[in-house]
Amino acid sequence: METASLDLNLLRTFLAVYRSGSFTGASRRLGLSQPTVTTQMRALERQTGRELFERLPRGVAPTAVADELAARIAAPLDELAAVAGPTASPGARRAPVHLAGPAEVLCTTFLPALAPLVAEGVRLRVVTGLTDRLLEELRAGRHDLVIATTRPRGRTLQAVPLSDEEFVLVAAPVWAERLADRPAVEGPAALHEVPLITYAEDLPIARRYWRHVFGRRLSRSAALTVPDLRGVLAVVAAGAGFSVLPRYLCQDLLDSGALVALLEPEDPPINTGFLVQRPGAPDNPDVERVHALLLRAARTW
């Protein structure tokens, strides 16, 4: 495809649509109205004579032609944007960095690590939630960075491994004393009469633990669900029952004896978290500062 005669502004808008996965996300990213973005994409499709995006009920999907065009222009446009630098006037107040992720790991680990940047004047806006929804919002341009519990699929997002979290089967000492060594000897049958506390009805963490450690499917329901692992931790520590929790969240209580690990398998289940952003140089230099500090904090976790 010949790109030398194509309008540079149209190519910038195309790349924003390609990376965000929607006209709405591109309009937010570029500071343009959505009708302007739509008009520019129609103009580019007329110039190329090819359809670039398939319109979906939510967003757009790039065609093979769009994949080829993005591969050719992304690096040069990103280099041009880096040379041009930020468009804001000197001394202008930078936009906030929009960060999203699970509430527990943000509040206990990563937000405290970002305190020095906030003290230096970096502005942050934080949203919490489940990974799938947050990644969709990232594609739509609502966030700059997302801490995700799974690696995103597709080419519209870039992800780097952030940290590993180990899952631990825990209960308060009152239950640990009753169970003694039974979980190691009897397996999950030893826990049959102990209430299960979790953060969701589908028991994702517990189901993964059962498959990895016990080699079988978890076939029970929760006695109590709390949509925040910190709430699960508090209830389990109070003696309500047992749960499977990330070690970073419960290590202090394990060290103090307020919680007890019911099993210590040689190969505990581990989940890798990822730091995700849209490809290309961000418009706000503070995004890179937050990105770098989050990676540095994860290395010392």
C-alpha positions as CSV (number, residue, x, y, z in Angstrom):
1,M,0.0,0.0,0.0
2,E,1.4,3.4,-1.0
3,T,1.5,5.7,2.1
4,A,3.7,8.6,0.9
5,S,0.8,10.6,-0.4
6,L,-1.6,10.0,2.6
7,D,-2.4,12.8,4.9
8,L,-0.3,12.7,8.1
9,N,-3.2,13.7,10.3
10,L,-5.4,10.9,8.9
11,L,-2.6,8.4,9.6
12,R,-2.3,9.7,13.2
13,T,-6.0,9.3,13.7
14,F,-5.9,5.8,12.1
15,L,-3.2,4.7,14.5
16,A,-5.2,6.0,17.5
17,V,-8.3,4.1,16.3
18,Y,-6.2,1.0,15.7
19,R,-4.6,1.1,19.1
20,S,-7.7,2.0,21.1
21,G,-10.0,-0.4,19.3
22,S,-12.8,2.2,18.9
23,F,-13.6,5.6,17.4
24,T,-14.6,6.8,20.9
25,G,-11.3,5.8,22.5
26,A,-9.4,7.5,19.6
27,S,-11.4,10.7,20.0
28,R,-10.5,10.8,23.7
29,R,-6.9,10.2,23.1
30,L,-6.6,12.8,20.3
31,G,-8.9,15.4,21.8
32,L,-11.1,15.3,18.7
33,S,-14.9,14.8,18.5
34,Q,-16.1,11.3,17.6
35,P,-17.7,12.6,14.3
36,T,-14.4,14.1,13.3
37,V,-12.6,10.8,13.9
38,T,-15.3,9.0,11.9
39,T,-15.1,11.5,9.0
40,Q,-11.3,11.1,8.9
41,M,-11.4,7.3,8.8
42,R,-13.9,7.4,6.0
43,A,-11.6,9.8,4.1
44,L,-8.6,7.5,4.7
45,E,-10.6,4.5,3.5
46,R,-11.6,6.5,0.3
47,Q,-7.9,7.4,-0.3
48,T,-6.7,3.8,0.2
49,G,-9.7,2.2,-1.6
50,R,-9.8,-0.4,1.1
51,E,-11.9,-1.1,4.3
52,L,-9.7,-0.5,7.3
53,F,-12.1,-1.4,10.2
54,E,-15.0,-3.7,10.7
55,R,-17.7,-1.9,12.7
56,L,-18.8,-3.9,15.7
57,P,-21.5,-3.4,18.3
58,R,-18.8,-2.2,20.6
59,G,-15.8,-0.7,18.9
60,V,-14.1,-1.8,15.7
61,A,-11.9,-4.6,14.6
62,P,-8.9,-3.9,12.2
63,T,-8.9,-5.6,8.8
64,A,-5.8,-7.3,7.4
65,V,-5.2,-4.1,5.5
66,A,-5.2,-2.1,8.7
67,D,-2.8,-4.5,10.3
68,E,-0.4,-4.0,7.4
69,L,-0.8,-0.2,7.5
70,A,-0.3,0.0,11.2
71,A,2.9,-2.2,11.0
72,R,4.3,0.3,8.4
73,I,3.5,3.6,10.1
74,A,3.5,3.0,13.9
75,A,7.3,3.3,14.5
76,P,7.8,6.4,12.3
77,L,4.8,8.2,13.8
78,D,5.9,7.3,17.3
79,E,9.4,8.6,16.6
80,L,7.9,11.8,15.1
81,A,5.8,12.3,18.2
82,A,8.8,11.7,20.5
83,V,10.8,14.4,18.5
84,A,7.9,16.8,18.6
85,G,7.5,16.3,22.4
86,P,4.5,17.3,24.4
87,T,2.3,20.0,22.9
88,A,1.4,21.7,26.2
89,S,3.0,25.0,26.9
90,P,5.9,25.2,29.4
91,G,4.6,25.3,33.0
92,A,1.2,24.0,32.0
93,R,-0.3,21.6,34.4
94,R,0.0,18.0,33.1
95,A,-3.0,15.8,32.9
96,P,-3.5,13.1,35.6
97,V,-2.2,9.6,35.0
98,H,-5.2,7.2,34.9
99,L,-4.2,3.9,36.7
100,A,-6.5,0.9,37.2
101,G,-6.2,-2.5,38.7
102,P,-7.4,-4.8,41.5
103,A,-8.2,-2.9,44.7
104,E,-6.2,-5.1,47.0
105,V,-2.8,-5.0,45.2
106,L,-3.2,-1.3,44.4
107,C,-4.0,-0.3,47.9
108,T,-1.5,-2.5,49.7
109,T,1.5,-2.5,47.4
110,F,1.6,-0.2,44.4
111,L,-0.1,3.0,45.6
112,P,2.3,3.4,48.5
113,A,5.2,2.9,46.1
114,L,3.8,5.8,44.0
115,A,3.7,8.2,47.0
116,P,7.1,9.9,46.0
117,L,5.7,10.8,42.6
118,V,2.6,12.3,44.0
119,A,4.7,14.3,46.4
120,E,6.6,15.6,43.4
121,G,3.5,16.8,41.7
122,V,2.4,13.9,39.6
123,R,-1.4,13.6,39.5
124,L,-3.1,10.2,39.7
125,R,-6.6,9.0,39.2
126,V,-7.2,5.4,40.3
127,V,-10.0,3.1,39.4
128,T,-10.4,-0.5,40.7
129,G,-12.2,-3.4,39.2
130,L,-11.9,-6.8,37.5
131,T,-9.3,-7.3,34.8
132,D,-11.5,-8.0,31.8
133,R,-13.6,-4.8,32.2
134,L,-10.5,-2.7,32.9
135,L,-8.7,-3.9,29.8
136,E,-11.8,-3.0,27.7
137,E,-11.8,0.4,29.2
138,L,-8.1,0.7,28.5
139,R,-8.7,-0.1,24.8
140,A,-11.4,2.6,24.8
141,G,-8.9,5.2,26.1
142,R,-10.3,5.6,29.7
143,H,-7.1,4.5,31.4
144,D,-3.3,5.0,30.8
145,L,-2.1,1.9,32.7
146,V,-3.8,-1.2,34.0
147,I,-2.5,-3.8,36.4
148,A,-4.0,-7.0,35.1
149,T,-4.3,-10.5,36.5
150,T,-4.0,-12.0,33.0
151,R,-2.1,-11.2,29.9
152,P,-4.3,-9.4,27.4
153,R,-4.9,-10.9,24.0
154,G,-4.5,-9.1,20.6
155,R,-2.2,-6.4,19.4
156,T,-4.0,-3.3,20.7
157,L,-2.3,-3.5,24.1
158,Q,1.3,-4.0,25.3
159,A,1.9,-6.0,28.5
160,V,5.0,-6.7,30.6
161,P,5.2,-9.1,33.5
162,L,4.9,-7.2,36.7
163,S,5.0,-9.7,39.6
164,D,4.0,-13.2,40.7
165,E,1.6,-13.8,43.5
166,E,1.6,-17.2,45.4
167,F,-1.7,-18.5,46.7
168,V,-2.0,-19.9,50.2
169,L,-4.6,-22.0,51.9
170,V,-5.3,-20.3,55.2
171,A,-7.5,-20.3,58.3
172,A,-7.5,-18.9,61.8
173,P,-5.6,-20.9,64.5
174,V,-8.9,-22.2,65.9
175,W,-9.6,-24.1,62.7
176,A,-5.9,-25.0,62.2
177,E,-5.9,-26.7,65.6
178,R,-9.1,-28.7,64.8
179,L,-7.7,-29.8,61.5
180,A,-4.1,-30.5,62.6
181,D,-2.4,-32.4,59.8
182,R,-5.5,-33.7,58.1
183,P,-5.4,-31.5,54.9
184,A,-1.9,-32.9,54.1
185,V,-3.1,-36.5,54.8
186,E,-6.7,-36.5,53.6
187,G,-6.6,-33.7,51.0
188,P,-9.7,-31.6,50.4
189,A,-12.0,-34.0,52.3
190,A,-10.5,-32.7,55.5
191,L,-12.1,-29.3,54.8
192,H,-15.5,-30.5,54.0
193,E,-17.1,-29.2,57.2
194,V,-15.1,-25.9,57.3
195,P,-16.9,-22.9,55.8
196,L,-15.3,-21.5,52.6
197,I,-14.9,-17.8,52.3
198,T,-14.2,-16.2,48.9
199,Y,-14.6,-13.0,46.9
200,A,-16.8,-14.4,44.1
201,E,-19.5,-17.0,43.6
202,D,-17.5,-18.8,40.9
203,L,-14.6,-19.3,43.3
204,P,-11.8,-18.6,40.8
205,I,-8.8,-18.6,43.2
206,A,-10.0,-21.6,45.2
207,R,-10.8,-23.6,42.0
208,R,-7.4,-22.9,40.7
209,Y,-5.8,-24.0,44.0
210,W,-7.9,-27.3,44.0
211,R,-6.8,-28.1,40.4
212,H,-3.1,-27.3,41.0
213,V,-2.6,-28.7,44.5
214,F,-5.2,-31.5,44.8
215,G,-5.5,-32.4,41.2
216,R,-9.3,-32.3,41.3
217,R,-12.3,-30.1,40.7
218,L,-13.7,-28.0,43.5
219,S,-17.3,-29.0,44.0
220,R,-18.7,-26.8,46.8
221,S,-20.2,-23.4,47.3
222,A,-19.0,-20.5,49.4
223,A,-20.4,-19.9,52.9
224,L,-19.6,-16.2,52.5
225,T,-18.6,-14.0,49.5
226,V,-17.0,-10.6,49.9
227,P,-16.0,-8.7,46.7
228,D,-12.7,-7.6,48.2
229,L,-9.9,-9.9,49.2
230,R,-9.1,-7.6,52.2
231,G,-12.6,-8.4,53.5
232,V,-12.1,-12.1,52.9
233,L,-8.8,-11.8,54.9
234,A,-10.5,-10.0,57.8
235,V,-13.4,-12.6,58.0
236,V,-11.0,-15.6,57.8
237,A,-8.8,-14.1,60.5
238,A,-11.9,-13.6,62.7
239,G,-12.5,-17.4,62.5
240,A,-15.3,-17.7,60.0
241,G,-13.6,-20.4,58.0
242,F,-10.9,-20.9,55.4
243,S,-9.9,-19.3,52.1
244,V,-7.2,-19.2,49.5
245,L,-5.4,-15.9,49.4
246,P,-2.4,-14.3,47.8
247,R,0.6,-14.5,50.1
248,Y,1.4,-10.8,49.8
249,L,-2.0,-10.0,51.3
250,C,-1.8,-12.4,54.3
251,Q,1.9,-12.6,55.0
252,D,1.9,-10.3,58.0
253,L,-0.9,-12.3,59.7
254,L,0.9,-15.5,58.9
255,D,4.0,-14.1,60.5
256,S,2.1,-13.0,63.6
257,G,0.2,-16.3,64.0
258,A,-3.2,-14.7,63.5
259,L,-3.5,-16.9,60.4
260,V,-2.1,-20.4,59.7
261,A,-1.2,-22.0,56.4
262,L,-3.1,-25.3,56.3
263,L,-0.8,-26.6,53.6
264,E,2.7,-25.8,52.4
265,P,2.9,-27.6,49.0
266,E,6.3,-27.8,47.3
267,D,4.8,-26.3,44.1
268,P,2.2,-23.7,45.2
269,P,-0.1,-22.2,42.5
270,I,1.3,-18.8,41.2
271,N,-0.4,-16.2,39.1
272,T,1.5,-13.6,37.1
273,G,0.3,-10.0,37.0
274,F,1.0,-7.7,34.1
275,L,1.4,-4.0,33.6
276,V,-0.6,-3.1,30.5
277,Q,-0.8,0.1,28.3
278,R,-1.7,1.0,24.8
279,P,1.2,0.9,22.3
280,G,3.2,4.0,21.4
281,A,4.6,6.9,23.3
282,P,2.1,8.3,25.7
283,D,1.0,11.9,25.4
284,N,1.7,12.5,29.1
285,P,5.3,12.0,30.2
286,D,4.1,11.2,33.7
287,V,2.7,8.0,32.4
288,E,6.2,6.7,31.7
289,R,7.3,7.8,35.2
290,V,4.5,5.9,36.8
291,H,5.2,2.9,34.6
292,A,8.8,2.8,35.5
293,L,8.2,3.1,39.3
294,L,5.6,0.4,39.2
295,L,8.0,-2.0,37.6
296,R,10.7,-1.0,40.1
297,A,8.3,-1.5,43.0
298,A,7.4,-5.0,41.7
299,R,11.0,-6.0,41.7
300,T,11.3,-5.4,45.4
301,W,7.9,-6.9,46.2
